[in-house]
Amino acid sequence: MSTYFTLDQVTEQLRYPAGEGHVRLRSEHIELFNIRTIEATATSFNDLGTVITTDRILRRLGRRVEWFLPYFPFARHDRRNDALDGFELGLALEMVAELDLVIADPHSDVAGQLRHFDQASVVDRFIHAGLFDTNPTVIIPDAGATKKAYAWLDGRPVVQALKHRDPATGRLSGFNVLTDDLHGRPCIIVDDICDGGGTFLGLANQLKAANAGPLTLAVTHGLFTKGTTQLAETFSTLACLTPSQADPDDLPDVTTIPFRDLYTKGSIT
């Protein structure tokens, strides 16, 4: 009998007319009490509140579960830019302190203080899916990704890239690939998050100018907030991990790997 569930399988998430949320367990069926792990998608404080409320219901019933929240909200804003700046990640970390929680490929060491699957475990899933079969040159997309990449490169050919972003506005102002000629070699960009995709589209232009061969983009968290059409026109292959209940047909241009596969085969740090 399964012990791994998604939050939607376990709960009904209702809403009062004024907008407040309400959480109720779906069933008193005996299978409910074999829950060991619940995977949830969280992008807001409201989502974290739903997880915490569900955890408290289960504990009231005598059950402790491990939560798998692959994408941890606010993880990219991991520092205050100045005294006027909020620090939502700090509040989010305080909120989940009572949970037995695991996340995937945290953006930085701030969220990485939570138990997590590191990027090496994610890359293992990409290797299993055949994304490294051509022995591609690995493109490290920016300085922040360097430490993660060198934990799993294991002698693979690699090229460092850099990007320039205004920390106050988030706007990108340029890219730099630290090589003059990639000699037509296939290349793979590995990173933790693809949001709108502007970073990778700009980087792809620089790679093509450096004579790159077919391009693959492989990210842990494929948010794709501006869709995948332009990315699919630029990259030969797109890949990401997705919520375990997601329909692959929702991302027809993307090779998708359920987060459940990472949970069952990866290594928690």
Buried (B, 14 or more C-beta within 10 A) or exposed (E): EEEBBBBBBBBEBEEEEEEEEEBEBEEEEEEBEEBEBBBBBBEEBEBBBBBBBBBEBBEEEEBEBBBBBBBBBBBBBBEEEEEEEEBBBBEBBEBBEEBEBBBBBBBBEBBBEBEBBBBBBBBBBBEEBEBBEBEBBBBBBBEEBBEBBEEBBEEBEBBBBBBEBEEEEEEBEEBEBEBEEBEEBBBBBBBBBBBBBBBBBBBBEBBBEBEBBBBBBBBBBBBBEBEBEBBBEBBEBBBBBBBBBBEEEEBEBBBBBBBBBBBEEBEBE
